Amino acid sequence: MKEGDIWSGTLDDDHTWQADVNRVGSYRGVLTVTRIADNEEILHEDVVLDYGAIFGPDIADVQMWTVMVIEAIDHYNAQQKAEGEST
């Protein structure tokens, strides 16, 4: 985890992805999803931190972030596939 992160994870599909939530305020964070191979960021989204994540992230927050990460990667992969088929 990077400094300021309150949650971090990796996901492997055709690529390896890094997901992080970095605190930017008492009850606010920024969720990013980055492809590790070339450092391409495909998601940068403000998120709410339930209870201020004083003792770490709330399980409901983690579940929501996980869904957001998977949806962003699925959308990216579908977009890449469509672009490859149209050329």
N, C-alpha and C positions, 0 to 999 in steps of 0.2 A: 504494500500500500504506500501511496505517496503521502507526504505531509499534508495534513488537512482532510484526508479522506476519512469518511466514517463508514464506508462500505466499498468493497472492491471484489471483483470476481473475474474469471476468465471463462470463455466458452470456445470450444473447438467445433467447427464444421469443416468446410473446405479451407477456411482460414482460422487463425487464432485471434480472438477478440478480447480486448480489455474493457471492462466496465467499471466506472468509478463514480461515487457520489462524494463531492467535495463540499464541505460546509461553507456557505457564503453569508450566513446570518444565523440568528438564534434558532429560527424555525425554517430556514431555507437552505437548500443545497442545489448543486448543479450535477445532473447525471450526464455522463459522457460515455460514448461507446467508440472505441478506436480499434482499427485493424492493426495488429502488432507489426505485421510484415513491412508496411510502408507508412505507418503512423497516420493513416487516413481516418479522420473523425467523421462518423456518419450520424451521430446524435449528440446534441448539446441542448439539454432541456432543464429548465428550472423545476425543482420538486420541493414539496413541503416535507418537513421533518416532524412527524408526530412527537409530541412531548419534548421537542427540542433535542431528541436523541442524546439526552444527558448521559445515559449508561450504554450507549450504542444504539443502533437503529432498531426501530420497532419492527416486529415480524411482519406486520401488514405493509409497512413501507417496503421492506425487502421483497415481499411477494409482488407488489405493484412494480417495483423497479425491474425485477426479473422479467415480468411480462413485457414491459416497455423495451427492454434490451432484446428479447427474442423477436418481438415484432419489428424492431428497427433492422435487425440482421436479416430477417425473412424478407422484408421489403427491399433492402439493398440487394440481396441475392436475386430476387425476382426481377428487379430493374436491370441488373447486369445481364441476366439471361435474356431478357427481352431485347436489350441493346445488341447482344451477340447474334440473336436470330434475325434482326433487321438489317444486318450488314452483309 
